[in-house]
Amino acid sequence: MDVEKVFHMTGYAQNSSLQKKGSDMVKHITMEMIQKVYYELKPRSIGIADLGCSSGPNSLSIIKDMVLAVEGTSHKIFHPMPEFRVYLNDLPTNDFNSVFKSLPDFYRDLKKYKNQEGPAIFIGAYPGSFYGRLFPCNCLHFIYSSYSLHWLSKVPPGLYDKRGESINKGNVYICDSSPPSVSQAYYNQFQEGFELFLKSRSKELVTGGRMVLILLGRIGQDHVDRGNSFLWEILSRSLAISVSRGEIDRGKLDSYEVHFYAASRNEIEDEVRREGSFEMERLEMFETEREGRNGVSYGTTVAMTVRAIQESMLRDHFGNGIDLDNLFNVYGKMVDEEMVKEDIKPITYVVVLKKL
């Protein structure tokens, strides 16, 4: 499966509340870092990139907050406002047009906060995988990426034997019944991708520039926990029910794997140290509140989020015949049932890196 051609969010604008909640919890860190970059470097033209910007309302709201944060700092230090170059990145399948359609509202909102004419802001889309170069050398001062870097560039090749058959049959991710080679294959793919990500960004960021990366992870060395891996286990169970009902083929389930990896703190630190272009200024772990919204349960909220993320991949793999309404109805109920037995705690990391 070509992830770059297939993977995109479906209905993400309406189903991204969990990601928004997580990003908001560390917004103070994001704002503090962009203000620090501006204060230290004082660029006349500041380059900002949002990697994995998607197409929902979260896309431009964080950019507005960054502009206002820099403006506040420029007033405090009596320095002229810089112009802003904003680079929005996601895979080519992303609905960039919906982002562009919201630009008039974005500019209108910014003008509400100031009486005089606002700063010059130039916004463009840069489609492509962030596992490789995206921008010219030394054009960026600040890079932001929220809930994107846990997605791998591809399903790890090591998950398939010489005949092309999965060694992780019946599971979409690492679980208790997976052989050790499965977690090793995922880890190898993470290492390869994260190193390439860091190398690429090191060429695009100026010295002293910062990256704020928000990504899903895990607490310890064990890949199987009651966190992010467990939510994938529930998807495996839900798909198994669809198989038992004759809705999808067993062989199709056996060959379906997600291109996801929940890294540990040590794994992130090791890769940053090994690549060598960045100093790690912060690495903090946090959990979002596990509650429903608008009268729906937490399980339903998670199901809607996972569907928005996985729908394009599921349809491509299983075909249009798969009943996604039924699949994620089962999924949501399972999450709620498991929450009664024992809490599910998806872990998120916020990582701040400074270009050396």
N, C-alpha and C positions, 0 to 999 in steps of 0.2 A: 504494500500500500504506500503510495506517494503522499506522505503527510502534508507536504507543502501545497499540493494540488487539491487535497480533499478537506483538510482540517479547517473548520471555521465555526464560529459561535452561531447558534440558532436561537433567536428570541432572547439574546443576551441582555438587551436593554431592559427587559422586564424581569430578568431572573439573575441579576448580578448583585443582589442585596448583601449576600454573605461576603463577597469580595470587597464591596464598598465599605462594609462594616470593618473589615480587617484593615483596609487602607486608611480609614479614618482614625483607627486606634493609634497608628504611628505617623499621622499627618504632621504632628509637631516635630518629629525627627526630620521628615522630608523638608519642611519649611526652614528649620534651623540650618540644615546643610546647604540649601540653595542660598540662603542669606550669608552663610559663612564663605561660600565660594565667591559670591559677589563682593563681599567686604575685602577678602584677601587679594583677589585678582583685578577687581574694578574694570571689567571689560567694557568697551564702548558698545560692543555688539555681543550679546550673550547667546550662546547656542545651547538649546535644551532638546533632549530627545526622550520620547516616551516609547519604550519598546514593548510591544504587545498591547497597543492602545485600545484594541477592539473597536466596537461601534456604538456602545451604549452611552448613557448620560455621564458616566464616570470619565469618559475620554477627555473632555475639555474642562470639566470642573476643576481637576487638579492643576491644569495649566493656568487657569484663572487665579487660583490660590498662589501659585508660584510667582506670577506677574505682580500681584499685590504685595507679596512678601518682599520681593526685590525692590519694589517702589518704596515700601516703608523704610528699608535699609538705606536707599539712596537719599531720602529726605533726612534721615538721622545723621548721615555723614556729610551732608551738603554736597552731594556729588550728582552730576546730571544723570537723569534716567537713561539706561542703555536702550538700544533697540533689541528686540527679541526675535531670534530665529528659532522656530519650533518645528521639530522633525517628528512627525507621527509615523510610527512603524508598526506593521503587523504583516501577516502572511498575505500573499496576493488575493486569496479568497475572501479577505475581510471586506465588509461593506463600508468602504471609505466614503462613499457618496452620502451616507446618512450622517457622517461626521461633518462633512462640508455643508450639508443643509442646515446644521445647527450653528454654523459660524456667525450669521447675522445676530442671533440671540446672544452668542458669546461676546461679541463686540459691544452689543447694547448693554449687557450686564456689567461689563468693565466700565463703561461710561457712567453708570450709576454711582460708582465709588469716587468719582472725581469731577470737579467742575470744569477744569481746563481740558484741553485735547489730550487724549491718552497717548501712551508710548506707541512707537511704531512696532507692530507685531506682524511677522511674516510666517505663515503656517503652510506647511507642505506635507504630502504623504510620501513615504518611502517604503513601498511594498518589498517584502523579501524576508528570508529567515535571518534571525539575529545570530545564528551559528555561522558567521562569516562577516565580511566587511559590508557595511551599509552606507557609510558616509565618508567624505574626504578627510584627509589627515588633519588633526588638530583643529577641527571646526566646532567641537563641543566643549562646554564647560560643566554641564550637568546632565546625567543620564538617570532616568527613572524607569523602573519596571515593576509592575504590580501583578502578582499572581500569574506569571508567565514562564519563569525560568525552571519550574518543575516539569515543564513539557519538554521532552527530548526531541532531537531533530528527526528521529525515526524510531521505529520499534527495534529493539536490540537484535542484531542478526544472530547472536549467540543463543537465542531462544529456539532456534530451529536446527534439527539434525541434518545429516548429509542428504536425506531424502526430502528435506524441506518441511518435515512434520514438526509440530510444536513439541517441546520437551516439558511443557507446562499445561497439558491438556485439561480442559474444564475450568481453568482459572484465567482471569484477564490480567492479573498482576501477581506479585509475590504473596504466597500464603503458606500456611503450615505444611501443606502437602507438596509444596514445590521442592524439587531437588536443589541442592546448594548452587548448582551451576546457573540457576535462574537468577538468583540475587546477584551473582557475580556478573552475569551478562548485563543486567540493568546498571550495576555500578560502573562497569567498563564504559558503557555508553554515556553515562553521566560524566565520567572523567574526561572522555574525548570531547564531548560537547562543551562542557564548562571551560576547559582550557582554551578551546577555539573562541568561545565567547569573550573571555578575558583578553586574549591576544588581539582580537579584532577591535575591541573597545579601547585598548591601550593606544592604538594608532589614531583613533578618532578623538580621544579626549586630550585636552591640553594638560601640561604638568600642573598639578594642584587641583585639577577638576575632580568632581566626586560622582560616585554612583550610589543610588539608594535602590536596593533590590529587595522586593518582598516576595517570598516564595514559601510554598508548603514544604514541610520537612518532618523529621521524626526525632524523638528525644535521645534514644540510645543506639547501640550497635544493632540490636535486633530489628530486622526489617518488618516483622509482623507485630502489630500492636493494635490497641483500640483507638487508633487515630486514622490517618489518611488511608493506610493500607486496608483497614477494616471496611471503609466505605467502598473500596473496589471489590472486596470479598462479597459484599452484599449485592453488587452488580453481577458477579459470577453466579450467585445463588438465584437471583431474579431471572437471569438468562437460562439457567438450568430448568427453572419452572416452565419457561416458554418452550424449551426442548421437550419436556415431559408432556406438554399439551399438544405437541406436534406442530407448533407455530414456527419453529425454526429447526434447522438441521443440526444434529449433534456434531458433525464434522466442522460446521461453520463455527460453533462455539469453541471447539478444541483449537481452532487456528486464530482466534481473536485475542490479541494482546493490546494493552494500552501503552502509549508512548509517554509514560509518566515515571518520575522517580522522586521519592521523598528522601532528600539527603539529610544526614546528621550534621550536627555542629562541627564535629571533627573532620568530616569529609569536605565540608565547605572551606574550613580553615586550611586544610592540607592542600587543596587545589590552588587557593589564592597564594599560599606560600611557595608552592612549586612553580607556578607560572611567573611570579616575581615582579610584575609590573605595578602592583598595587599594595598599599598599606591598608590593613583592616582597622578602621577606626571604631566600628561598633558591630556587634553581632548579638542581637537580642531575640529571645523566644517569647511568643505570646499565644494566647488562645482567644478566639472570639466567643462571645456568649452564644450558648446553644439554646435558642428560643425561636418560636415560630413568628410569623408576621401576618398582619391583616387577617387575623382569625384562622390561619392555617397552621398546622403542626410543624415542628422542626423537621420531621421526616419528609413532609411534603415540600418544604422549602429546599432541603438538600436535594430531593429528587428532581425538582424543577431546575436547580443549578446544574446538576450532573447531566441532565438531559440537554440543556442549552450547550454544554461543552461537548458532549459525546454524540449528539444526534447525527451530525454529518458523517462521522466515522462509522456509526452503527448502520446507517442506511447504505453507505458504500459497501460495507462488508456483507451484511445480511440481506440486502435488497429492500425494495420498497414494501415488500410483503410483511415485514416485521411490524407488529402492533406496539408502537412505542407508548401509546396512552396506557395500555394495559401493563406493559413492562414497568413503567415508572410509577404506576399506581401500586404495584406489588412492592417495588423498591422502597417507596415512601413509608408504606405500612411496616416493612421489615425494619427500617431505621427506627421508627417509633417503638416497635416491640423490643428491639435491642436496647434502646435508651432506658426502658423500664428495668431491664435486667442489670445493666451496668452502663455507666456513662461512656460516650464516645467523645474523644478529645482530639480533634484535628489540630496539629501544631503548625504555626507559621513562624518563619524567621524574617527579621529585617536586618539586612546587611548593608553597612556603609563602607565603601572603599574609596581611597584617595589615590589618584594617579601619581606615581613617583617620577 
